[in-house]
């Protein structure tokens, strides 16, 4: 599996990237909605976002960018922390962390399936095109979920990582985070479209994430 494939457009991989991104984004956004609902806020549920149906979660323009570029986005899940039970700042952290955590778990799941499929020899009985399609779909599901896990944890507004850092920090730092929010989208553009910066910031964490997913997956399989 090569992380480089994630950042370069290739017509042959479009269907498999599409499948992987739809799964990853759908469950990422569902996780945000589910945790918010469990904490007492039904805003997302009322808007039809507490669902694993991908249609309510997909942003058409964000999906197009996913297919032709390194990253895209889904529709953010709305929530109202004033409805949360208990510590509302901690509730925001829980909601924000839920999406990346689900991506990490999905990466582990698809890595387990990938290894089982490859070691079982089941692909040998299939045609070359079908066998390749299955391998590329599973590989992209692993890689893309790892990438979204790492990317969304960056402490840059409006990513989930920025909410986690901000609301775990003392309240007196809120003004600092508020002032820097305006620069977040510009920083993301630099990160996404400048390969040197992207490689510097994301390269090592992505490799670590994939290595961790592989290690956990093999540990799980060793139990059977």
C-alpha positions as CSV (number, residue, x, y, z in Angstrom):
1,X,0.0,0.0,0.0
2,X,1.4,3.3,-1.0
3,X,0.3,6.6,0.5
4,X,1.5,8.4,-2.6
5,X,-1.5,7.1,-4.6
6,X,-3.8,9.2,-2.4
7,X,-2.4,12.5,-3.6
8,X,-2.2,11.9,-7.4
9,X,-5.2,11.6,-9.7
10,X,-5.5,8.3,-11.6
11,X,-8.5,7.5,-13.7
12,X,-8.1,3.8,-13.0
13,X,-8.5,4.3,-9.2
14,X,-11.5,6.7,-9.3
15,X,-14.2,4.0,-8.6
16,X,-12.2,2.6,-5.7
17,X,-11.4,6.0,-4.3
18,X,-15.1,6.9,-4.5
19,X,-16.2,3.8,-2.7
20,X,-13.6,4.3,0.0
21,X,-14.3,8.0,0.6
22,X,-18.0,7.5,0.7
23,X,-17.7,4.8,3.4
24,X,-15.1,6.8,5.3
25,X,-17.0,10.2,5.2
26,X,-20.4,8.7,5.9
27,X,-19.3,6.9,9.0
28,X,-17.1,9.8,10.1
29,X,-20.1,12.2,10.0
30,X,-22.5,9.6,11.5
31,X,-20.1,9.2,14.5
32,X,-20.3,12.9,15.1
33,X,-24.1,12.8,15.0
34,X,-24.3,9.7,17.1
35,X,-22.1,11.0,20.0
36,X,-23.9,14.4,20.0
37,X,-27.2,12.5,20.2
38,X,-26.0,10.3,23.1
39,X,-24.9,13.4,24.9
40,X,-28.4,14.9,24.7
41,X,-28.4,17.0,21.5
42,X,-30.7,15.8,18.8
43,X,-29.9,18.6,16.3
44,X,-28.2,16.3,13.8
45,X,-30.9,13.6,14.2
46,X,-33.7,16.1,13.5
47,X,-31.9,17.1,10.3
48,X,-31.5,13.5,9.1
49,X,-27.8,13.2,9.8
50,X,-28.0,10.4,12.3
51,X,-27.8,7.9,9.5
52,X,-25.4,5.7,7.6
53,X,-27.1,6.6,4.3
54,X,-24.3,8.6,2.5
55,X,-26.6,10.9,0.6
56,X,-27.4,13.4,3.5
57,X,-23.6,13.6,4.4
58,X,-22.2,14.2,0.9
59,X,-21.2,17.6,-0.3
60,X,-21.2,17.4,-4.1
61,X,-18.3,19.8,-4.6
62,X,-16.3,18.2,-1.9
63,X,-16.9,14.8,-3.4
64,X,-15.7,16.1,-6.8
65,X,-12.5,17.4,-5.3
66,X,-12.0,14.0,-3.7
67,X,-12.0,12.3,-7.0
68,X,-9.7,14.8,-8.8
69,X,-7.5,16.0,-6.0
70,X,-5.9,14.9,-2.7
71,X,-8.8,15.8,-0.4
72,X,-12.4,16.9,-0.2
73,X,-15.1,17.1,2.4
74,X,-18.5,16.1,3.5
75,X,-21.2,18.3,5.0
76,X,-20.3,19.1,8.6
77,X,-22.7,17.7,11.1
78,X,-24.4,20.5,13.1
79,X,-24.7,20.2,16.8
80,X,-25.6,22.4,19.8
81,X,-23.3,21.9,22.8
82,X,-25.8,23.8,25.0
83,X,-28.0,20.7,24.9
84,X,-25.2,18.4,26.1
85,X,-25.5,16.8,29.5
86,X,-22.6,17.4,31.9
87,X,-19.4,19.2,30.9
88,X,-20.3,20.9,27.6
89,X,-16.7,21.7,26.6
90,X,-15.7,18.1,27.1
91,X,-18.8,17.1,25.1
92,X,-17.5,19.1,22.1
93,X,-14.2,17.2,22.4
94,X,-16.1,13.9,22.4
95,X,-18.1,14.8,19.3
96,X,-15.0,16.1,17.5
97,X,-12.9,13.0,18.4
98,X,-15.6,10.5,17.3
99,X,-15.1,11.0,13.6
100,X,-11.4,10.4,13.4
101,X,-11.7,7.6,15.9
102,X,-14.2,5.8,13.6
103,X,-11.8,6.3,10.6
104,X,-9.0,4.7,12.6
105,X,-11.3,1.7,13.5
106,X,-12.4,1.4,9.9
107,X,-8.8,1.3,8.8
108,X,-8.2,-1.6,11.2
109,X,-11.3,-3.4,10.0
110,X,-10.4,-3.1,6.3
111,X,-6.8,-4.0,7.0
112,X,-8.0,-7.2,8.7
113,X,-10.3,-8.0,5.7
114,X,-7.5,-7.2,3.3
115,X,-5.0,-9.6,5.0
116,X,-7.6,-12.3,5.2
117,X,-8.6,-12.0,1.6
118,X,-5.0,-12.0,0.4
119,X,-3.9,-14.9,2.6
120,X,-7.0,-17.1,1.9
121,X,-6.4,-17.3,-1.8
122,X,-10.0,-16.6,-2.5
123,X,-9.0,-14.1,-5.2
124,X,-7.3,-16.9,-7.2
125,X,-10.7,-18.2,-8.2
126,X,-11.9,-14.9,-9.5
127,X,-11.2,-13.1,-12.8
128,X,-8.3,-10.7,-13.0
129,X,-10.5,-7.6,-13.2
130,X,-12.6,-8.6,-10.2
131,X,-9.6,-9.6,-8.2
132,X,-7.9,-6.3,-8.9
133,X,-11.1,-4.4,-8.0
134,X,-11.4,-6.1,-4.7
135,X,-7.7,-5.5,-3.8
136,X,-7.8,-1.8,-4.8
137,X,-11.1,-1.2,-3.0
138,X,-9.8,-2.7,0.3
139,X,-6.4,-1.0,0.0
140,X,-8.0,2.4,-0.6
141,X,-10.3,1.9,2.3
142,X,-7.3,1.3,4.6
143,X,-5.2,4.2,3.2
144,X,-8.0,6.8,3.0
145,X,-9.3,6.1,6.5
146,X,-5.8,6.4,7.8
147,X,-5.4,9.7,5.9
148,X,-8.6,11.1,7.2
149,X,-7.8,10.0,10.7
150,X,-4.5,12.0,10.6
151,X,-5.7,14.9,8.6
152,X,-8.8,15.6,10.7
153,X,-6.7,15.6,13.9
154,X,-4.6,18.5,12.7
155,X,-5.2,21.4,15.1
156,X,-6.3,23.7,12.2
157,X,-9.8,25.3,12.0
158,X,-12.3,23.9,11.1
159,X,-10.8,20.4,11.4
160,X,-11.8,18.2,14.4
161,X,-8.3,18.5,15.9
162,X,-8.8,22.2,16.3
163,X,-11.9,21.6,18.4
164,X,-10.2,19.0,20.5
165,X,-7.2,21.2,21.3
166,X,-9.3,24.3,21.9
167,X,-11.8,22.8,24.2
168,X,-9.3,20.8,26.2
169,X,-7.3,24.1,26.7
170,X,-8.0,26.6,29.5
171,X,-10.9,29.0,28.8
172,X,-8.5,31.9,28.9
173,X,-7.0,30.7,25.6
174,X,-10.3,30.9,23.8
175,X,-9.6,34.4,22.4
176,X,-6.3,33.2,20.9
177,X,-8.1,30.3,19.1
178,X,-10.9,32.6,18.0
179,X,-8.4,35.0,16.4
180,X,-6.6,32.3,14.5
181,X,-9.7,30.6,13.2
182,X,-9.8,33.0,10.2
183,X,-6.4,31.7,9.0
184,X,-7.4,28.0,9.2
185,X,-8.9,27.6,5.7
186,X,-5.8,29.3,4.1
187,X,-3.5,27.0,6.0
188,X,-5.5,24.0,4.8
189,X,-5.2,25.2,1.2
190,X,-1.4,25.5,1.5
191,X,-1.3,22.1,3.2
192,X,-3.4,20.4,0.5
193,X,-2.0,21.9,-2.7
194,X,1.7,22.4,-1.9
195,X,3.3,18.9,-2.0
196,X,6.4,19.9,0.0
197,X,4.4,21.2,2.9
198,X,1.9,18.4,2.7
199,X,4.7,15.8,2.7
200,X,6.4,17.5,5.6
201,X,3.3,17.8,7.8
202,X,1.4,14.6,6.8
203,X,4.1,12.2,5.6
204,X,5.4,10.8,8.9
205,X,2.0,10.7,10.7
206,X,0.4,8.9,7.8
207,X,3.2,6.3,7.7
208,X,2.8,5.9,11.5
209,X,-0.9,5.5,11.2
210,X,-0.7,2.8,8.5
211,X,2.0,1.0,10.5
212,X,-0.1,1.1,13.6
213,X,-3.1,-0.2,11.8
214,X,-1.1,-3.1,10.3
215,X,0.3,-4.0,13.7
216,X,-3.1,-4.0,15.3
217,X,-4.7,-5.9,12.5
218,X,-2.1,-8.7,12.7
219,X,-2.4,-8.8,16.5
220,X,-6.2,-9.3,16.0
221,X,-5.6,-12.0,13.5
222,X,-3.1,-13.8,15.7
223,X,-5.9,-14.5,18.2
224,X,-7.6,-16.8,15.7
